[in-house]
Amino acid sequence: MSKKVLYISTRIFWPTNSGKKITAYFNAMGMHKIYNYDVYVYAFKEVDQTYDEATKPEFIKDVLEAKKIGKLTKLKNLIFKTIFGKYSIQSALFYSKKNANSMKAYIDKIQPDIVILDMIRLSRYHHILKDYKGIKVINLDDLLSLRYERQYQEVNQDMQIGGQYTKQTKGFLKKLISFNFLKRLTLKFEASRVKHEEGLTTKHFDHAYFISEKESLIYNVNYHTQKGVSITMGVDTTYFGENLNIPKVKNRLVFLGNYHYSANVESLKMIVDKVFPFVESKVELLAVGPVSDEVKKKFIFNPNVIFTGEVKDLRTEVLTGEIFLVPIAYGTGIKTKVVEGLAMGMPIITNSLGIEGLMVENFKEVMVADNPETIALYIDKLLNDEPLRETLGQNAKAYALKNHTWELIWKDLEKIGFKKDE
């Protein structure tokens, strides 16, 4: 009889155009390739996301799309489950009885050995597993309550706190949630509710896994449990480490991100507004990744910032830079862009948040500074020191090969109950 795992996901995780999708995609591949599990997916969809059966990866056995949650259901949930209950806002927006029943029926049909729920916003579906006898797992990815607490400290007029729902927000509501005091109020409220839900996961799941070992340890200490484990981020080192012989553009710095997400826009603004005034060299900043016209307008008076838009192969853009400049404005967990930069052998300048969860050393694999003036000093130093750039790049690639190949990461799936065939 075949072994089965059901992954209940907040999104269809292919094509792999974001860090979370990359991690989910390759972990699912490892579940099938290394442990010989049939992988079933119950998937919600992101805003504007569609599903085409023809795109389903060969290692996925079956996909069942989640039931669409109507506006009335979301409104009722926000009133009765969030305002008068204890749900976080995001959990209220993702919950419906129709989906609970659909998930339960799917579990009864396929009889999986392991069920994984993806992210804290799906944790309220734990009740469907009440009589389930298999292994119950939640992928928390990172400590979201901690991220919101950090984001609270960085609130400004341009920051978007609605995630994927921001694109759907229009008119009066969009204007209303643009006020900083409401952003702070919302983040403080959501951090508290998410923290409560993180605590509940210790009662309803056998394992909770994180990208960062540091955050799994914080989870265990905060909630007095040993259920938190880390399954860190992998990277396709063969693909990203390929020598493409791409010419460097003198004094070009590169930042990588999806600029539909506020954290990447804020990081870019931090570079332009706080770091660049102290840089003595004449530099240009290539901002690689999907971007809206609205975001471009924010940088219209910065002609040395060049947006590529979405690219087919990010390597061909990133590798043109002499420095991979990726300080992070706010966030938690290991950053996909940093791990990919390491694998590409790029000389990297970042800050403490950029290397959180990694075991890199300053001036060995990366250069790290939290003060804008020091970051600027490092930029000038590195642009004028080719041997140092080469050394950092070589060490970075070696670190990625030693710590972040998917073959290495897949071994950690045993921490959440996966077993190889005997």
C-alpha positions, -999 to 999 in steps of 0.1 A, spaced: 0 0 0 14 34 -10 23 60 16 5 93 13 8 129 24 -18 156 21 -5 192 19 -32 217 26 -18 249 11 -25 286 12 -16 288 -25 -8 268 -56 29 267 -52 39 265 -89 53 282 -109 79 290 -83 80 328 -84 83 335 -46 103 322 -17 75 304 0 64 287 -33 100 275 -39 103 259 -5 69 242 -7 76 230 -43 110 214 -35 98 200 -1 69 183 -19 94 170 -45 116 155 -17 85 139 -1 80 119 -33 115 115 -46 133 106 -14 106 91 8 83 77 -19 51 93 -7 22 101 -30 17 139 -26 -18 152 -26 -25 190 -25 -56 208 -13 -50 244 -24 -64 278 -18 -55 303 -44 -38 337 -42 -56 368 -56 -56 365 -94 -41 330 -92 -56 303 -115 -50 266 -118 -43 247 -149 -41 209 -146 -15 207 -173 10 226 -151 8 201 -123 43 188 -114 48 151 -121 56 145 -84 21 157 -73 -4 129 -74 -36 150 -72 -48 186 -66 -81 196 -52 -89 233 -53 -103 249 -22 -139 262 -22 -141 300 -29 -149 319 3 -175 346 -4 -174 382 8 -204 376 32 -187 347 48 -155 367 53 -175 396 68 -193 373 92 -161 357 102 -144 391 109 -174 401 131 -181 369 150 -148 351 149 -124 380 151 -141 410 168 -162 389 191 -140 358 190 -102 350 191 -94 344 155 -67 364 138 -78 385 108 -61 362 83 -75 331 99 -110 346 96 -105 354 59 -93 318 52 -120 299 71 -152 284 59 -174 254 69 -175 244 32 -137 241 31 -136 223 64 -161 197 51 -143 194 18 -109 189 35 -125 163 58 -140 144 29 -107 145 10 -89 131 40 -115 103 44 -111 95 7 -74 93 3 -65 82 39 -31 100 41 -4 90 66 6 126 72 -15 158 69 4 192 67 -14 225 71 3 255 56 8 286 78 -9 300 108 -39 312 88 -50 276 82 -44 265 118 -81 270 127 -89 240 105 -73 218 132 -107 205 142 -110 184 110 -81 163 124 -98 156 157 -104 119 149 -75 116 124 -50 89 135 -21 99 113 7 125 119 -6 161 122 19 188 111 17 225 107 42 245 85 45 278 104 74 289 81 84 317 105 71 333 137 45 356 122 38 373 155 74 383 157 74 397 122 43 418 129 59 432 161 90 442 140 68 456 112 49 477 138 82 495 146 87 505 109 52 517 100 51 546 74 27 561 49 38 538 20 38 505 39 11 480 29 -1 456 56 -28 438 36 -6 414 18 -22 399 -13 -55 416 -4 -40 450 -10 -45 447 -47 -83 442 -42 -87 472 -18 -101 503 -35 -117 536 -28 -126 546 8 -113 514 24 -79 518 7 -77 554 19 -88 543 54 -61 517 59 -34 541 46 -34 560 80 -4 551 100 -22 549 133 -47 523 119 -18 503 105 -1 502 139 -34 493 156 -40 465 131 -5 451 134 -6 452 172 -40 435 172 -29 408 146 4 401 164 -15 394 196 -41 371 179 -14 353 159 6 347 190 -25 332 206 -29 309 176 8 299 176 3 288 212 -28 267 202 -8 248 176 11 230 203 -22 214 214 -35 204 180 -4 193 160 24 167 165 50 189 148 54 225 138 82 234 115 101 266 106 126 277 81 149 291 108 163 270 137 164 301 158 126 306 154 119 270 162 138 274 194 119 306 203 86 288 196 96 259 219 107 283 247 77 306 244 51 279 243 68 253 266 70 226 240 94 205 220 73 202 189 90 230 170 117 218 145 135 235 117 135 224 80 157 251 66 157 266 31 173 248 2 185 262 -31 192 246 -65 230 250 -62 236 235 -97 213 260 -113 223 291 -94 259 281 -92 263 277 -130 291 298 -145 272 319 -172 302 342 -179 280 373 -177 300 406 -179 299 428 -149 286 464 -151 310 487 -133 297 501 -100 264 483 -104 246 471 -72 217 447 -74 187 442 -52 163 413 -58 126 411 -48 89 410 -57 79 447 -53 43 438 -49 53 430 -13 58 460 10 89 445 27 108 446 -5 97 482 -14 107 493 22 141 477 19 147 494 -15 136 528 1 160 522 30 189 518 5 180 548 -15 170 572 13 194 561 41 224 544 26 230 562 -8 235 597 7 267 583 23 280 564 -7 310 582 -24 312 561 -55 289 568 -85 266 538 -84 235 524 -101 210 501 -84 194 474 -105 161 464 -89 153 429 -102 118 415 -100 81 421 -106 70 457 -100 40 479 -105 38 514 -121 27 527 -87 60 515 -70 81 528 -99 66 563 -93 79 563 -57 115 562 -72 109 586 -101 134 611 -87 161 584 -83 174 580 -119 202 557 -106 175 531 -96 166 508 -126 137 484 -125 139 453 -147 103 441 -141 97 403 -140 125 384 -157 126 348 -170 160 341 -155 170 363 -126 206 350 -128 212 369 -160 204 402 -142 218 396 -107 252 384 -121 257 417 -139 262 434 -106 295 439 -87 277 437 -54 245 420 -43 231 447 -19 203 432 2 197 448 36 162 440 49 139 466 64 118 441 84 108 405 85 117 372 100 132 339 90 158 330 63 155 352 32 153 334 -1 171 361 -20 201 359 3 205 321 0 202 325 -38 228 352 -38 251 329 -18 246 301 -43 254 324 -72 287 334 -56 278 370 -54 297 393 -30 269 403 -6 263 433 17 233 430 40 223 436 76 216 415 106 180 407 95 194 396 61 215 368 77 190 358 104 189 320 106 222 316 87 256 306 101 276 330 79 305 351 92 310 388 86 338 394 61 340 357 53 309 348 32 291 382 35 296 418 48 271 427 75 263 461 89 232 477 105 242 513 103 235 531 69 269 549 70 287 516 76 268 499 48 278 528 25 314 524 36 313 487 28 299 495 -7 328 519 -15 353 495 -1 340 465 -20 337 483 -53 374 492 -51 386 458 -40 382 431 -66 402 404 -48 378 408 -18 348 405 -40 362 373 -55 370 359 -20 335 367 -6 319 352 -37 339 320 -35 332 316 2 295 323 -3 291 296 -30 310 271 -8 287 279 21 255 273 0 269 240 -12 277 229 23 244 240 39 216 245 15 214 218 -12 179 203 -14 193 168 -10 206 179 24 174 197 34 152 167 25 169 146 52 152 169 77 117 158 66 123 129 89 118 154 118 81 156 109 74 119 104 86 110 69 101 76 66 121 59 38 110 25 25 127 -3 44 
